[in-house]
Amino acid sequence: MLSNSLFLLVFVVVMGVDGNVSKLASILGSLEFYNQGTVNSTDSFEWVNHKCMYLEAQNVTKPNWGWTDYSHFNYLYRRTKDGHVDPPPSGMRSAVPLGGITTGMVELRADGSLHEWTVFNQYPAGSGKIQRLDDAVLGQKVDTMDAQVIRTHSSRSFMKGVPYLRYYGAHPVGMLGIPAAAPGNYMYTKLYGYSDFRPVEDIKLNTRPTVAFTMSVQNVKGEPMPFSFYFNMPLIEQNTHRATPNPNHKTPLSVKQEANDMACQMACQQNDKCGGWSYEANKQECSQWDWVPEASYSEGSSSAPKATWNITNGCLTQWRSANGDTNGQIALCGTAESEVDDLEVTFMANNDLATIWSEFNKNGKFPTSNNIDAAAVHGSIAVSGTIPAHVTTTLTITLSWWFPQKTYLWYPVGNFYTNLFSSATDAGLGMLDTLEESATRIKNYHNAFLNSSLP
């Protein structure tokens, strides 16, 4: 028996035995986790500076060689009610990395935020990583209730968060336990994040540049219930990041005064030669580039590639056409298991996140026409349907990417995964076709360790 003094708790997360359980929900629900962390909406977190040697900085202030430092580092703590600082819950300082091997990754943290973005070819010899995209949010809507973002600390006042989240992590999957979102506790949800995982066969496919977010939903009420799963990605604007010249592209196309970063973005969209932009708020200075510049952390700055949204093969896809490391594609695709009735996958792209959220909050989905602004900052997907009475099943959204122009110290080396996947949509749709197999491989991988006779 495990001792509590070791601070090691075993959590077997099962959705319950009430009614029918779909295959994917059953596999994911049987995964075992050996740690957990609970974050409450009333928790207060802060950074404390420490003297350390050779650690990865939270905010990378320059591309190429900028990921290591030798002096001071910010370390995350939770402020207690009596004024002390304690280590935060598991899953707050770091979490299970999600993404194919060598493709870049993102972490689903214990408070529901998405951290450590390196999917856009960020790594120590390239761009600085993006610590957090505040408007990259997952959400849910149950029946006629108000929609919720799956965050304990919502970054937007018009988005209602949840009172707490419980984080569980065991490579290569992270999971969030979400409090009941309906009166009478008749709808239970759990959010899983994982990637294509192949420890033995077809190991090349471990490089699939995709993360699957699967919502397991249990309806314990005696009647069918509408449910919707939501994901928004602010894939154009990267706040607190600025474009950085490199030896091959030292001079911008133009430097002009603009009122704000949105005006800078629009100016780039209207210039056929512009491939990316950077805005410094304190100077109200907008720089346009003929390529997609490498980005690094800078307070009061924002930057983005020039990009357009459209619907490709049933997925919402963003296309970045200029040269540079972040040239390529992002795709949001969705599906649900056959137990979900009246399945719909809908999309919306708009500059105003409040408009998108309001539309989702109305019906748990988006209009099927005239709702894609090609040059918009935000792109959202909603997977909606009806969960039959006493059924546990799943809805899934994939985030996939495809960036072929990876460089090493400005020298082009490319990405291996482009030899296996023809586009971000190809990678995402392929992941949707292998969800059960991926979950089964993860379970078998866990069992090899957890059921071992080794001490």
C-alpha positions as CSV (number, residue, x, y, z in Angstrom):
1,M,0.0,0.0,0.0
2,L,1.3,3.5,-0.9
3,S,2.2,5.7,2.0
4,N,0.7,9.2,2.2
5,S,4.0,10.4,3.6
6,L,5.5,9.9,0.2
7,F,2.9,12.3,-1.3
8,L,2.1,9.7,-3.9
9,L,-1.5,9.3,-4.7
10,V,-2.9,6.9,-7.3
11,F,-5.8,8.2,-9.3
12,V,-7.8,5.9,-11.5
13,V,-10.1,8.1,-13.5
14,V,-13.2,6.3,-14.6
15,M,-16.3,8.1,-15.9
16,G,-18.6,5.8,-14.0
17,V,-20.7,2.8,-14.7
18,D,-24.1,4.5,-15.2
19,G,-25.4,3.5,-18.6
20,N,-23.5,2.9,-21.9
21,V,-19.9,3.9,-22.3
22,S,-18.5,4.5,-25.8
23,K,-15.2,2.8,-26.8
24,L,-12.9,5.8,-26.7
25,A,-14.5,7.1,-23.5
26,S,-13.9,3.7,-21.9
27,I,-10.2,3.5,-23.0
28,L,-9.4,7.1,-21.8
29,G,-11.5,6.7,-18.7
30,S,-9.4,3.6,-17.6
31,L,-6.1,5.4,-17.8
32,E,-4.2,5.6,-14.4
33,F,-2.5,8.7,-13.1
34,Y,0.0,8.8,-10.2
35,N,-0.2,12.5,-9.5
36,Q,-2.8,15.3,-9.4
37,G,-3.0,19.0,-8.7
38,T,-6.1,21.1,-8.0
39,V,-6.4,24.7,-9.0
40,N,-9.2,26.9,-7.7
41,S,-10.5,30.1,-9.2
42,T,-9.7,31.9,-6.0
43,D,-6.0,30.9,-6.1
44,S,-3.4,33.7,-6.6
45,F,-0.2,32.9,-8.5
46,E,2.9,35.0,-8.9
47,W,6.5,34.8,-10.2
48,V,9.4,34.9,-7.7
49,N,12.9,35.6,-9.0
50,H,15.6,33.1,-8.2
51,K,19.3,33.0,-8.9
52,C,20.1,30.0,-11.0
53,M,22.5,28.6,-13.6
54,Y,21.8,27.6,-17.2
55,L,18.0,27.2,-17.2
56,E,15.4,27.9,-19.8
57,A,13.9,31.3,-19.4
58,Q,10.1,31.6,-19.2
59,N,10.2,34.4,-21.7
60,V,12.8,34.2,-24.4
61,T,13.9,37.7,-25.2
62,K,15.9,37.0,-28.4
63,P,15.9,34.3,-31.1
64,N,18.9,32.0,-31.5
65,W,20.9,31.2,-28.4
66,G,18.3,33.0,-26.3
67,W,16.8,30.1,-24.4
68,T,19.4,29.8,-21.7
69,D,20.5,32.3,-19.1
70,Y,23.0,32.3,-16.3
71,S,21.6,34.7,-13.7
72,H,18.0,35.2,-12.6
73,F,14.9,33.2,-13.4
74,N,11.2,33.7,-12.6
75,Y,9.7,30.7,-10.8
76,L,5.9,30.2,-10.2
77,Y,4.4,30.1,-6.7
78,R,1.0,30.2,-5.2
79,R,0.3,33.0,-2.7
80,T,-1.5,31.7,0.4
81,K,-4.1,33.6,2.4
82,D,-1.6,34.3,5.2
83,G,0.7,36.0,2.7
84,H,3.3,33.2,2.2
85,V,4.3,31.7,-1.1
86,D,4.1,27.9,-1.6
87,P,4.9,25.7,-4.5
88,P,1.9,25.6,-6.9
89,P,-0.2,22.5,-7.6
90,S,1.1,19.9,-10.0
91,G,0.6,20.9,-13.6
92,M,1.1,24.7,-13.0
93,R,4.9,25.1,-13.4
94,S,5.0,22.5,-16.2
95,A,2.7,19.9,-17.7
96,V,2.9,16.9,-20.1
97,P,4.1,18.2,-23.5
98,L,1.5,17.6,-26.3
99,G,2.6,17.2,-29.9
100,G,4.4,14.8,-32.2
101,I,8.1,14.1,-31.6
102,T,10.3,16.8,-33.1
103,T,7.3,18.7,-34.3
104,G,6.9,21.3,-31.6
105,M,4.5,21.1,-28.7
106,V,2.2,22.9,-26.2
107,E,1.3,22.2,-22.6
108,L,-2.2,22.0,-21.2
109,R,-1.6,23.4,-17.7
110,A,-3.6,22.7,-14.5
111,D,-5.5,26.0,-14.7
112,G,-6.7,25.2,-18.3
113,S,-4.3,27.6,-20.0
114,L,-2.1,26.5,-22.9
115,H,1.6,27.2,-22.4
116,E,5.1,26.8,-23.9
117,W,4.1,27.1,-27.6
118,T,6.9,25.8,-29.9
119,V,4.7,24.5,-32.8
120,F,5.7,27.4,-35.0
121,N,9.3,26.1,-35.3
122,Q,10.4,27.7,-32.0
123,Y,13.5,26.0,-30.5
124,P,16.9,27.2,-29.1
125,A,18.4,27.8,-32.6
126,G,15.3,29.5,-33.9
127,S,12.5,31.7,-32.7
128,G,11.8,32.4,-29.0
129,K,9.0,30.2,-27.6
130,I,5.6,31.7,-26.9
131,Q,4.9,31.2,-23.2
132,R,1.2,31.7,-23.3
133,L,-1.5,32.7,-25.8
134,D,-4.3,34.1,-23.5
135,D,-7.0,33.8,-26.1
136,A,-6.2,30.2,-27.0
137,V,-9.1,28.7,-25.0
138,L,-11.2,25.6,-24.8
139,G,-14.8,25.8,-23.7
140,Q,-18.1,23.9,-23.3
141,K,-21.8,24.5,-23.3
142,V,-24.4,22.3,-21.6
143,D,-28.0,22.5,-22.8
144,T,-29.3,26.1,-22.4
145,M,-26.8,27.1,-19.7
146,D,-24.2,29.8,-20.2
147,A,-21.0,28.6,-22.0
148,Q,-17.9,28.2,-19.9
149,V,-14.2,28.4,-20.8
150,I,-12.2,25.5,-19.3
151,R,-10.1,27.9,-17.3
152,T,-10.0,28.7,-13.6
153,H,-8.8,32.3,-14.4
154,S,-10.5,33.5,-17.5
155,S,-8.5,36.1,-19.5
156,R,-11.6,37.8,-20.8
157,S,-14.4,39.3,-18.6
158,F,-17.1,38.1,-21.0
159,M,-16.0,34.5,-20.7
160,K,-17.1,32.6,-17.6
161,G,-14.6,30.2,-16.1
162,V,-14.9,27.2,-13.9
163,P,-14.6,27.2,-10.0
164,Y,-11.8,24.6,-10.1
165,L,-9.9,22.1,-12.2
166,R,-8.1,18.9,-11.3
167,Y,-5.0,18.1,-13.4
168,Y,-3.7,14.6,-14.0
169,G,-0.7,13.9,-16.1
170,A,1.2,10.8,-17.3
171,H,3.2,11.0,-20.5
172,P,2.0,11.3,-23.2
173,V,-1.4,12.4,-22.0
174,G,-2.7,15.2,-19.7
175,M,-6.3,15.3,-18.3
176,L,-8.4,18.0,-16.6
177,G,-11.3,17.0,-14.3
178,I,-14.0,19.6,-14.7
179,P,-16.7,20.3,-12.1
180,A,-20.3,19.5,-13.0
181,A,-21.6,22.1,-15.4
182,A,-25.3,21.7,-14.7
183,P,-27.7,21.9,-11.8
184,G,-28.3,18.5,-10.2
185,N,-24.9,17.3,-11.4
186,Y,-26.3,15.5,-14.4
187,M,-23.5,16.2,-16.9
188,Y,-19.9,15.3,-16.1
189,T,-17.0,16.2,-18.3
190,K,-13.3,15.4,-18.5
191,L,-10.8,16.9,-21.0
192,Y,-7.9,14.9,-22.4
193,G,-5.0,16.1,-24.4
194,Y,-2.8,13.7,-26.3
195,S,-1.0,13.0,-29.6
196,D,-0.5,10.1,-32.0
197,F,1.6,7.7,-30.0
198,R,3.4,4.7,-31.5
199,P,6.1,3.2,-29.3
200,V,6.7,0.1,-31.5
201,E,5.1,0.0,-34.9
202,D,5.1,2.8,-37.6
203,I,7.3,4.9,-35.4
204,K,7.7,7.5,-38.0
205,L,4.1,8.5,-37.4
206,N,5.1,9.7,-34.0
207,T,6.0,12.9,-35.8
208,R,2.4,13.7,-36.6
209,P,2.2,17.5,-35.9
210,T,-1.2,17.3,-34.1
211,V,-2.7,17.5,-30.6
212,A,-6.1,15.9,-30.0
213,F,-8.3,17.4,-27.3
214,T,-11.0,14.9,-26.4
215,M,-14.0,15.8,-24.2
216,S,-15.5,12.8,-22.4
217,V,-19.1,13.6,-21.5
218,Q,-21.3,11.6,-19.2
219,N,-25.0,12.3,-19.2
220,V,-26.6,10.8,-16.1
221,K,-29.9,12.5,-16.6
222,G,-32.9,10.4,-17.9
223,E,-33.2,12.4,-21.1
224,P,-31.0,13.5,-24.0
225,M,-29.0,16.6,-23.4
226,P,-27.4,19.1,-25.9
227,F,-23.6,19.5,-25.5
228,S,-21.0,21.6,-27.3
229,F,-17.2,21.6,-27.3
230,Y,-15.3,24.8,-28.3
231,F,-11.8,25.8,-29.2
232,N,-10.5,29.3,-30.2
233,M,-7.0,30.0,-31.5
234,P,-5.6,33.5,-31.9
235,L,-3.4,32.4,-34.6
236,I,-2.5,35.7,-36.2
237,E,-1.7,38.0,-33.3
238,Q,1.1,36.9,-30.9
239,N,0.9,39.4,-28.0
240,T,4.1,40.3,-26.1
241,H,6.2,39.1,-29.1
242,R,8.0,41.2,-31.6
243,A,9.6,40.4,-35.0
244,T,13.4,40.2,-35.0
245,P,15.6,40.9,-38.0
246,N,18.0,38.2,-39.1
247,P,21.2,38.4,-41.3
248,N,19.2,37.7,-44.5
249,H,16.4,40.2,-43.7
250,K,17.7,43.2,-41.8
251,T,15.4,45.9,-43.1
252,P,11.6,46.1,-43.0
253,L,9.6,47.1,-45.9
254,S,8.2,50.1,-44.1
255,V,8.0,51.6,-40.6
256,K,4.9,53.8,-40.0
257,Q,2.8,55.1,-37.2
258,E,-0.4,53.2,-36.5
259,A,-3.0,53.7,-33.7
260,N,-2.8,50.0,-32.4
261,D,-1.7,46.5,-33.4
262,M,-5.0,45.8,-35.1
263,A,-4.4,48.8,-37.4
264,C,-0.9,47.4,-38.1
265,Q,-2.4,44.0,-38.9
266,M,-4.9,45.5,-41.3
267,A,-2.2,47.6,-43.0
268,C,-0.2,44.4,-43.6
269,Q,-3.2,42.6,-45.0
270,Q,-3.8,45.4,-47.5
271,N,-0.1,45.4,-48.7
272,D,0.6,42.7,-51.3
273,K,4.3,42.7,-50.4
274,C,3.8,42.4,-46.7
275,G,4.5,38.9,-45.2
276,G,4.4,39.8,-41.5
277,W,4.3,42.7,-39.1
278,S,5.5,43.8,-35.7
279,Y,4.0,46.6,-33.5
280,E,5.6,48.5,-30.6
281,A,2.8,50.1,-28.5
282,N,5.0,52.6,-26.7
283,K,6.1,54.1,-30.0
284,Q,2.8,53.3,-31.9
285,E,5.2,52.0,-34.5
286,C,4.2,49.4,-37.1
287,S,6.9,47.6,-39.1
288,Q,6.0,45.5,-42.2
289,W,8.3,42.8,-43.5
290,D,8.4,40.9,-46.8
291,W,8.7,37.6,-44.9
292,V,7.6,36.1,-41.6
293,P,10.1,37.3,-39.0
294,E,11.4,35.3,-36.1
295,A,9.7,36.4,-32.9
296,S,11.0,36.9,-29.3
297,Y,9.5,38.1,-26.1
298,S,9.0,41.9,-25.6
299,E,6.5,43.5,-23.3
300,G,4.2,46.0,-25.1
301,S,4.9,44.5,-28.5
302,S,2.9,42.2,-30.8
303,S,3.7,40.5,-34.1
304,A,2.1,38.1,-36.6
305,P,2.4,36.6,-40.0
306,K,0.1,37.6,-42.8
307,A,-2.5,34.9,-43.0
308,T,-5.9,33.9,-44.3
309,W,-8.6,31.5,-43.0
310,N,-10.8,29.2,-45.1
311,I,-12.5,25.8,-44.8
312,T,-10.5,23.0,-46.3
313,N,-11.7,19.4,-46.3
314,G,-14.1,20.1,-43.5
315,C,-11.5,21.8,-41.3
316,L,-10.9,25.5,-40.5
317,T,-7.4,26.2,-41.9
318,Q,-5.1,29.2,-41.7
319,W,-2.7,29.7,-44.5
320,R,0.6,31.7,-44.1
321,S,2.1,32.3,-47.5
322,A,5.2,34.4,-46.9
323,N,8.8,33.0,-46.4
324,G,10.1,32.3,-42.9
325,D,10.0,29.7,-40.1
326,T,6.3,30.3,-39.3
327,N,5.2,30.1,-42.9
328,G,2.7,27.2,-43.4
329,Q,-0.6,26.1,-42.1
330,I,-2.7,25.6,-39.0
331,A,-5.9,23.4,-39.0
332,L,-8.8,22.9,-36.6
333,C,-10.8,19.7,-37.2
334,G,-13.5,18.0,-35.2
335,T,-15.6,14.9,-34.8
336,A,-17.5,12.9,-32.2
337,E,-18.2,9.2,-31.6
338,S,-21.3,7.6,-33.1
339,E,-23.2,7.8,-29.8
340,V,-23.6,11.6,-30.3
341,D,-26.8,12.4,-32.1
342,D,-27.3,15.4,-34.4
343,L,-23.5,16.0,-34.8
344,E,-22.4,19.3,-36.2
345,V,-19.0,20.8,-36.7
346,T,-19.1,24.6,-37.3
347,F,-16.6,27.4,-37.6
348,M,-16.2,31.1,-37.2
349,A,-13.4,33.6,-37.9
350,N,-13.7,37.1,-36.7
351,N,-11.5,40.0,-35.3
352,D,-13.7,40.3,-32.2
353,L,-13.5,37.3,-29.8
354,A,-16.6,38.6,-27.9
355,T,-18.7,38.3,-31.1
356,I,-17.5,34.7,-31.6
357,W,-18.2,33.8,-28.0
358,S,-21.6,35.4,-28.0
359,E,-22.6,33.3,-31.0
360,F,-21.3,30.1,-29.4
361,N,-23.1,31.0,-26.2
362,K,-26.5,31.3,-28.0
363,N,-26.7,27.8,-29.5
364,G,-23.4,26.0,-29.0
365,K,-22.5,26.3,-32.7
366,F,-22.0,28.9,-35.4
367,P,-23.9,29.9,-38.5
368,T,-23.0,27.8,-41.6
369,S,-22.6,30.8,-43.9
370,N,-21.1,34.2,-44.1
371,N,-19.1,33.7,-40.8
372,I,-15.5,33.3,-42.0
373,D,-13.6,36.6,-42.2
374,A,-10.5,35.5,-44.1
375,A,-8.2,38.1,-42.5
376,A,-9.5,37.7,-39.0
377,V,-7.4,37.4,-35.8
378,H,-9.5,34.6,-34.2
379,G,-10.5,31.3,-35.6
380,S,-13.0,29.1,-33.6
381,I,-14.4,25.6,-34.0
382,A,-17.5,24.2,-32.2
383,V,-18.4,20.4,-32.1
384,S,-22.0,20.1,-31.0
385,G,-24.6,17.3,-30.7
386,T,-27.0,15.6,-28.3
387,I,-25.8,13.1,-25.7
388,P,-28.4,10.4,-25.1
389,A,-29.7,9.6,-21.6
390,H,-27.3,7.5,-19.5
391,V,-24.5,7.6,-22.1
392,T,-20.8,8.4,-21.8
393,T,-19.2,9.4,-25.1
394,T,-16.6,11.8,-26.6
395,L,-16.2,14.8,-28.8
396,T,-12.8,15.7,-30.2
397,I,-11.1,18.7,-31.7
398,T,-7.6,18.5,-33.2
399,L,-5.1,21.3,-33.5
400,S,-2.6,20.5,-36.3
401,W,0.2,22.4,-37.9
402,W,2.5,22.2,-41.0
403,F,5.5,24.5,-41.2
404,P,8.0,23.3,-43.7
405,Q,10.6,26.1,-43.6
406,K,12.4,25.3,-40.3
407,T,15.9,26.9,-40.0
408,Y,18.9,26.2,-37.8
409,L,20.7,29.5,-37.1
410,W,19.0,30.9,-40.2
411,Y,20.1,27.9,-42.3
412,P,17.2,26.1,-43.9
413,V,16.9,22.4,-42.7
414,G,13.1,21.8,-43.1
415,N,10.8,19.5,-41.1
416,F,10.8,15.7,-41.4
417,Y,7.1,15.5,-40.9
418,T,6.4,17.2,-44.2
419,N,7.6,14.0,-45.9
420,L,4.7,12.1,-44.2
421,F,1.9,14.7,-44.2
422,S,1.0,16.9,-47.1
423,S,-0.7,19.6,-45.0
424,A,-2.0,20.5,-41.6
425,T,-5.4,19.2,-42.6
426,D,-4.0,15.9,-43.7
427,A,-2.3,15.5,-40.3
428,G,-5.4,16.5,-38.3
429,L,-7.9,14.3,-40.2
430,G,-5.5,11.4,-39.9
431,M,-5.4,11.9,-36.2
432,L,-9.2,11.8,-36.0
433,D,-9.2,8.5,-37.8
434,T,-6.8,6.9,-35.2
435,L,-8.1,8.2,-31.9
436,E,-9.1,4.8,-30.5
437,E,-5.9,3.2,-31.6
438,S,-3.8,6.0,-30.1
439,A,-5.6,5.8,-26.8
440,T,-5.2,2.0,-26.8
441,R,-1.4,2.4,-27.4
442,I,-1.2,4.9,-24.6
443,K,-3.0,2.6,-22.2
444,N,-0.7,-0.3,-23.1
445,Y,2.3,1.9,-22.7
446,H,1.2,2.9,-19.2
447,N,0.4,-0.7,-18.3
448,A,3.9,-1.8,-19.2
449,F,5.2,0.5,-16.4
450,L,2.3,0.4,-13.9
451,N,1.9,-3.4,-13.9
452,S,5.6,-4.1,-13.9
453,S,7.1,-6.3,-11.1
454,L,10.0,-3.8,-10.9
455,P,10.1,-1.8,-7.6
